[in-house]
C-alpha cells in the first residue's frame, strides 16, 4: 500500500502549484526530488501525467482525471487523521502561524511560547509580517489579523478581542504646542503617520456628535513600523495614533501623554483566522483557545479597566 501512495502528494502539489519548483518550495524538497518522485509515479502508472515544455507544464487528460481522484483520496485520508487527532489529549506536530509584526511580538508570541512550554511535542513556526498571507496557498494553520475581514468561503474566524487606539505625544511637545481640545484642533498639529505601499493610514475618530471623521493633519513623518512611530513621538516630533497596548508602557514611563481620550478613537477587532475544514486539529484548537483567553488580557481589556499586562499561564495537560 505504501508503494501505491508514493509520489501522490508531490503530484497533487505540482498540479496545484503549476510548477515543480514551486511545489518543491512548498514541500521543502529539492526540485529534483519532486521531479523524480513524479517520474516514478508515471512509470508505475504507465501514463504521462504532465505535458512539459521548456516554458510551462500542464496536466494531460489522464493527469487531470488522476488528479481529481487523488484530491478526493487525500481529503479522505486527512479527514481520518483529523478525526483521530481531535480525540488526542496532547497537541503535537507542526503549527504554522502568521502574525502582524509588532502586535505579534508583544501580544501573540508570549502566548505561543506558553503553548510551546505546555506541549513539548508541538513544533511552532511563527512568521511575522504585516502583509496578509494566503493561509491555504502558503500552508499556514492559523493567522492573527487586526481589522475588518473580507468574506471568505475558505476561511473561518474567531474574535479574540479589540485593539483600542489613542492619540498621544511627548509631554514636551504638548507643553510647546498645546493639547488639542477636540478633533478640529488636530489640523494645527504635526502628525506621525503609519504608511505602507504608498498609502498613509488615516486616523479615525468620533466627533462630538458621535460621527466618524478622518481629521486632516500634517504628516511630516511616515513610517511602516509602529515602534518607530512611538519612538518619534517620544522624541517630541509630533502627535502619534497608537494602539493603547503600545502607548501604555511609554505613558507609565512618563514619555508620552494622551492628547485625546481613547473613547474618541475607533477600535479594531482582533481575529484568529484558519482554513475551513471538517475537523479542527487539536494543535490549532489549543492555540485558538489560548489566544482567545489571553489576547484580551495582553491588550489591557480587563473588566475593571486595568492596563497591567500579565504573563500567559502554562496550560494544564489534558
Backbone torsions as a table, in degrees:
resi	resn	phi	psi	omega
1	UNK	NA	-39.9	-177.9
2	UNK	-62.9	-35.6	179.2
3	UNK	-64.7	-34.4	-178.0
4	UNK	-69.4	-24.0	-178.7
5	UNK	-91.0	-13.3	-178.3
6	UNK	-60.7	131.0	175.7
7	UNK	88.8	-13.2	-175.9
8	UNK	-67.4	-44.0	179.7
9	UNK	-61.7	-42.5	178.6
10	UNK	-65.0	-39.9	178.6
11	UNK	-62.0	-48.3	-179.5
12	UNK	-64.3	-42.2	-180.0
13	UNK	-63.1	-42.3	179.8
14	UNK	-66.8	-38.7	178.8
15	UNK	-63.9	-40.6	-177.9
16	UNK	-78.6	-32.1	-179.4
17	UNK	-78.3	-28.9	-178.9
18	UNK	88.5	-2.0	177.5
19	UNK	-160.4	151.0	176.8
20	UNK	-66.7	-35.9	-177.1
21	UNK	-63.4	-46.1	-180.0
22	UNK	-68.4	-37.9	177.0
23	UNK	-61.7	-41.6	179.0
24	UNK	-63.2	-40.8	179.0
25	UNK	-62.3	-44.2	-179.4
26	UNK	-66.5	-35.4	-177.6
27	UNK	-89.6	-2.7	-178.4
28	UNK	58.7	45.0	175.7
29	UNK	-124.5	173.0	173.9
30	UNK	-83.5	157.3	177.4
31	UNK	-61.2	-36.7	179.9
32	UNK	-62.8	-41.0	-179.6
33	UNK	-63.7	-42.0	178.4
34	UNK	-64.9	-45.5	-179.6
35	UNK	-60.8	-42.6	179.9
36	UNK	-67.1	-38.0	179.5
37	UNK	-63.1	-42.3	-179.8
38	UNK	-72.3	-36.6	178.2
39	UNK	-62.0	-41.2	177.6
40	UNK	-65.1	-36.7	177.7
41	UNK	-64.8	-43.8	178.3
42	UNK	-61.9	-40.5	-179.7
43	UNK	-66.3	-39.7	-179.5
44	UNK	-66.9	-38.3	-179.4
45	UNK	-81.1	-24.0	-179.0
46	UNK	78.1	23.1	178.7
47	UNK	-138.5	159.9	173.6
48	UNK	-93.6	124.9	-176.9
49	UNK	-91.8	-30.4	-178.9
50	UNK	-121.4	143.3	169.7
51	UNK	-97.8	112.4	-172.9
52	UNK	-109.3	139.1	169.7
53	UNK	-129.7	178.7	179.4
54	UNK	-69.1	-19.9	-175.4
55	UNK	-110.6	-21.6	-174.8
56	UNK	-154.0	170.0	173.0
57	UNK	-142.6	147.7	178.4
58	UNK	-148.9	158.7	179.5
59	UNK	-72.1	140.1	170.3
60	UNK	-75.5	174.8	177.7
61	UNK	-61.0	-43.1	175.9
62	UNK	-64.8	-39.1	180.0
63	UNK	-63.2	-40.1	179.2
64	UNK	-65.0	-43.4	179.7
65	UNK	-64.4	-41.9	-179.6
66	UNK	-68.9	-38.0	179.0
67	UNK	-59.4	-45.4	-177.9
68	UNK	-62.1	-38.3	178.4
69	UNK	-72.4	-37.4	179.1
70	UNK	-64.6	-40.3	179.2
71	UNK	-60.5	-43.9	178.9
72	UNK	-64.9	-41.2	-179.5
73	UNK	-65.5	-44.0	179.1
74	UNK	-65.2	-35.6	177.7
75	UNK	-62.6	-39.9	178.3
76	UNK	-66.6	-40.9	178.0
77	UNK	-63.5	-43.0	178.1
78	UNK	-63.2	-42.0	-179.7
79	UNK	-63.3	-39.0	177.9
80	UNK	-65.1	-42.5	179.5
81	UNK	-65.6	-41.1	-179.7
82	UNK	-67.9	-35.4	178.0
83	UNK	-63.7	-40.4	176.3
84	UNK	-68.4	-40.4	-177.9
85	UNK	-63.2	-36.2	-176.4
86	UNK	-64.5	-19.6	180.0
87	UNK	-95.1	-0.9	-179.3
88	UNK	-77.6	147.9	179.0
89	UNK	-82.5	-26.1	-174.9
90	UNK	-121.2	121.3	175.9
91	UNK	-62.6	142.0	177.8
92	UNK	-151.0	173.3	-178.3
93	UNK	92.9	-169.5	-177.3
94	UNK	-93.9	131.7	176.8
95	UNK	-119.4	114.9	179.9
96	UNK	-102.1	125.6	-174.1
97	UNK	-128.3	136.6	174.9
98	UNK	-110.4	130.4	-177.8
99	UNK	-137.4	154.5	172.6
100	UNK	-62.4	153.5	-170.9
101	UNK	-60.8	-66.2	-172.2
102	UNK	-75.1	-44.4	176.9
103	UNK	-60.7	-37.5	178.6
104	UNK	-63.6	-43.5	-179.7
105	UNK	-65.7	-46.2	-172.8
106	UNK	-81.3	-38.1	-169.4
107	UNK	-114.6	-30.1	-176.4
108	UNK	-95.2	-45.2	-176.6
109	UNK	-55.6	-43.4	178.5
110	UNK	-59.9	-33.2	178.9
111	UNK	-70.7	-42.3	179.4
112	UNK	-69.1	-31.4	174.6
113	UNK	-63.7	-41.2	177.1
114	UNK	-63.5	-39.0	178.1
115	UNK	-62.3	-43.7	179.6
116	UNK	-65.2	-36.9	178.0
117	UNK	-67.7	-33.8	-178.0
118	UNK	-75.4	-31.2	-176.7
119	UNK	-127.2	85.6	-175.4
120	UNK	-64.5	-15.2	177.9
121	UNK	-88.2	1.9	178.6
122	UNK	-96.8	125.4	177.5
123	UNK	-101.8	116.2	-174.3
124	UNK	-107.9	126.7	175.6
125	UNK	-117.1	123.5	-176.3
126	UNK	-118.2	130.1	175.9
127	UNK	-109.6	124.9	-179.9
128	UNK	-99.6	112.8	-179.3
129	UNK	-157.5	141.0	176.0
130	UNK	-88.4	1.4	175.9
131	UNK	-89.8	142.7	-179.8
132	UNK	-77.9	117.9	-179.1
133	UNK	-89.6	157.2	173.5
134	UNK	-88.7	105.0	-173.6
135	UNK	-59.9	-44.3	-177.5
136	UNK	-70.4	-47.5	-176.7
137	UNK	-65.2	-38.3	-174.6
138	UNK	-100.1	3.4	171.0
139	UNK	76.6	33.6	177.5
140	UNK	-93.2	144.3	176.5
141	UNK	-84.4	-28.0	-170.2
142	UNK	-159.2	149.9	173.7
143	UNK	-140.6	151.3	171.6
144	UNK	-110.8	126.2	-177.4
145	UNK	-130.9	149.3	-178.5
146	UNK	-118.6	131.0	-179.8
147	UNK	108.7	-178.6	-177.4
148	UNK	-66.9	147.2	-179.4
149	UNK	-108.6	138.1	175.3
150	UNK	-72.7	155.7	175.7
151	UNK	-62.4	140.8	-178.9
152	UNK	-149.3	138.6	176.3
153	UNK	-94.4	-5.7	-176.8
154	UNK	-111.1	-7.1	-176.3
155	UNK	-123.1	153.7	175.7
156	UNK	-122.8	145.2	-178.1
157	UNK	-130.9	149.9	172.8
158	UNK	-132.7	129.6	-179.5
159	UNK	-69.9	130.3	-179.8
160	UNK	-103.1	-25.3	-177.3
161	UNK	162.7	-160.6	-176.5
162	UNK	-132.3	133.9	172.9
163	UNK	-98.8	113.3	179.1
164	UNK	-94.2	152.1	-176.0
165	UNK	-115.6	160.8	176.6
166	UNK	-145.4	143.8	171.7
167	UNK	-97.0	123.2	-174.4
168	UNK	-140.9	169.5	-179.9
169	UNK	-159.2	166.8	175.6
170	UNK	-67.3	143.4	177.4
171	UNK	-53.2	-36.3	-179.6
172	UNK	-65.1	-38.4	178.0
173	UNK	-65.0	-45.7	-179.0
174	UNK	-65.6	-33.9	178.1
175	UNK	-67.4	-34.7	-177.4
176	UNK	-82.3	-35.0	-172.7
177	UNK	-112.6	-10.5	-178.1
178	UNK	82.8	149.9	177.7
179	UNK	-84.2	138.1	178.1
180	UNK	-64.4	131.3	180.0
181	UNK	-77.3	-20.5	-179.6
182	UNK	-168.3	-173.1	-176.8
183	UNK	-60.1	-41.3	-176.7
184	UNK	-63.3	-27.6	-178.3
185	UNK	-75.0	-12.3	-177.8
186	UNK	-65.7	-26.9	-178.0
187	UNK	-60.8	-24.4	-179.3
188	UNK	-90.7	7.0	-177.0
189	UNK	-112.7	165.4	174.8
190	UNK	-93.0	133.9	179.0
191	UNK	-112.2	153.8	173.6
192	UNK	-113.6	110.4	-169.1
193	UNK	-101.3	162.4	173.7
194	UNK	-103.3	124.1	-179.3
195	UNK	-136.2	148.1	178.6
196	UNK	-152.9	137.3	179.5
197	UNK	56.1	37.5	176.7
198	UNK	80.0	4.2	-178.8
199	UNK	-116.5	128.8	178.0
200	UNK	-93.2	126.6	-179.6
201	UNK	-68.4	123.1	179.7
202	UNK	-73.2	151.5	173.5
203	UNK	-82.3	135.1	-177.5
204	UNK	-119.2	120.0	-178.4
205	UNK	-133.9	170.9	172.1
206	UNK	-108.4	134.8	178.2
207	UNK	-83.0	-171.7	-177.4
208	UNK	-61.8	-21.5	179.5
209	UNK	-95.4	3.6	179.8
210	UNK	83.7	5.7	-179.6
211	UNK	-83.2	142.8	178.6
212	UNK	-76.0	127.9	179.4
213	UNK	-131.0	155.7	175.5
214	UNK	-120.3	92.3	-173.2
215	UNK	-64.6	147.3	174.7
216	UNK	-84.3	126.1	-179.5
217	UNK	-143.9	145.4	-177.3
218	UNK	-74.4	102.0	180.0
219	UNK	-87.2	91.9	-178.7
220	UNK	-83.9	-21.0	176.2
221	UNK	-127.6	135.0	178.6
222	UNK	-134.2	128.4	179.3
223	UNK	-128.0	156.6	173.0
224	UNK	-103.9	24.0	-179.3
225	UNK	-137.7	124.2	-176.4
226	UNK	-65.2	-35.7	179.8
227	UNK	-66.4	-36.6	176.8
228	UNK	-64.0	-36.6	176.6
229	UNK	-64.5	-45.0	178.2
230	UNK	-61.7	-42.2	179.5
231	UNK	-62.5	-40.2	179.3
232	UNK	-66.6	-37.9	177.7
233	UNK	-66.1	-42.5	177.5
234	UNK	-59.8	-34.1	179.5
235	UNK	-75.1	-2.0	176.4
236	UNK	83.7	23.3	-174.3
237	UNK	-91.1	-0.2	176.7
238	UNK	151.6	-173.3	176.5
239	UNK	-83.0	145.3	178.9
240	UNK	-128.2	143.3	176.4
241	UNK	-104.1	103.6	-170.2
242	UNK	-126.4	154.6	171.2
243	UNK	-62.5	142.4	-178.6
244	UNK	-60.0	-35.2	-179.0
245	UNK	-65.8	-28.8	178.3
246	UNK	-82.7	-41.0	-178.9
247	UNK	-69.8	-27.2	-172.7
248	UNK	-57.3	-43.9	-176.8
249	UNK	-67.5	-32.3	178.2
250	UNK	-75.5	-32.0	175.5
251	UNK	-65.8	-44.5	-179.1
252	UNK	-64.0	-30.2	178.5
253	UNK	-83.6	-2.6	-179.4
254	UNK	78.4	13.1	-177.1
255	UNK	-87.5	-26.7	179.1
256	UNK	-133.3	154.1	176.4
257	UNK	-135.7	148.0	178.9
258	UNK	-67.4	133.2	175.5
259	UNK	-97.5	-34.9	176.0
260	UNK	-137.8	136.7	-174.5
261	UNK	-62.8	150.2	-177.7
262	UNK	-60.0	-28.7	-176.9
263	UNK	-60.6	-22.6	-179.1
264	UNK	-85.0	-12.2	-176.7
265	UNK	-88.2	148.0	172.0
266	UNK	-79.9	135.3	180.0
267	UNK	-91.4	159.7	178.1
268	UNK	-118.9	135.6	178.9
269	UNK	-73.6	146.1	176.4
270	UNK	-111.4	131.1	-175.9
271	UNK	-129.3	150.0	161.7
272	UNK	-97.8	133.9	-176.6
273	UNK	-129.2	137.1	179.7
274	UNK	-148.1	160.2	-178.5
275	UNK	-66.1	141.2	177.1
276	UNK	-65.7	134.4	175.6
277	UNK	-156.5	164.2	-179.7
278	UNK	-69.9	-33.1	-178.7
279	UNK	-127.0	138.8	177.6
280	UNK	-98.9	117.8	-179.0
281	UNK	-57.7	148.4	-178.5
282	UNK	-61.7	-31.5	179.7
283	UNK	-65.3	-40.9	179.6
284	UNK	-71.5	-41.3	179.7
285	UNK	-62.6	-41.2	179.8
286	UNK	-62.6	-41.3	179.4
287	UNK	-65.5	-45.0	-179.2
288	UNK	-63.1	-44.9	-178.2
289	UNK	-62.9	-41.1	-179.8
290	UNK	-70.2	-39.7	177.4
291	UNK	-62.0	-42.4	179.5
292	UNK	-63.8	-30.2	179.0
293	UNK	-79.7	-38.1	-169.6
294	UNK	-98.3	-29.9	-176.9
295	UNK	-60.0	-43.4	177.0
296	UNK	-57.9	-33.6	177.9
297	UNK	-68.8	-43.8	-174.2
298	UNK	-73.2	-22.2	174.8
299	UNK	-95.3	8.4	171.7
300	UNK	81.7	27.8	-176.8
301	UNK	-97.4	53.7	174.7
302	UNK	-72.8	150.2	178.4
303	UNK	-63.3	-28.8	-179.5
304	UNK	-90.7	5.0	173.5
305	UNK	84.8	8.1	-179.4
306	UNK	-71.3	155.6	179.5
307	UNK	-110.2	-1.1	-174.8
308	UNK	-63.3	134.6	-179.8
309	UNK	-98.1	116.6	-178.6
310	UNK	-96.2	147.9	177.2
311	UNK	-68.2	148.4	178.8
312	UNK	-69.8	135.8	-178.9
313	UNK	-77.5	157.8	171.8
314	UNK	-71.6	144.8	178.3
315	UNK	-81.7	149.8	173.8
316	UNK	-80.9	138.9	178.3
317	UNK	-67.7	141.5	177.6
318	UNK	-74.8	NA	NA
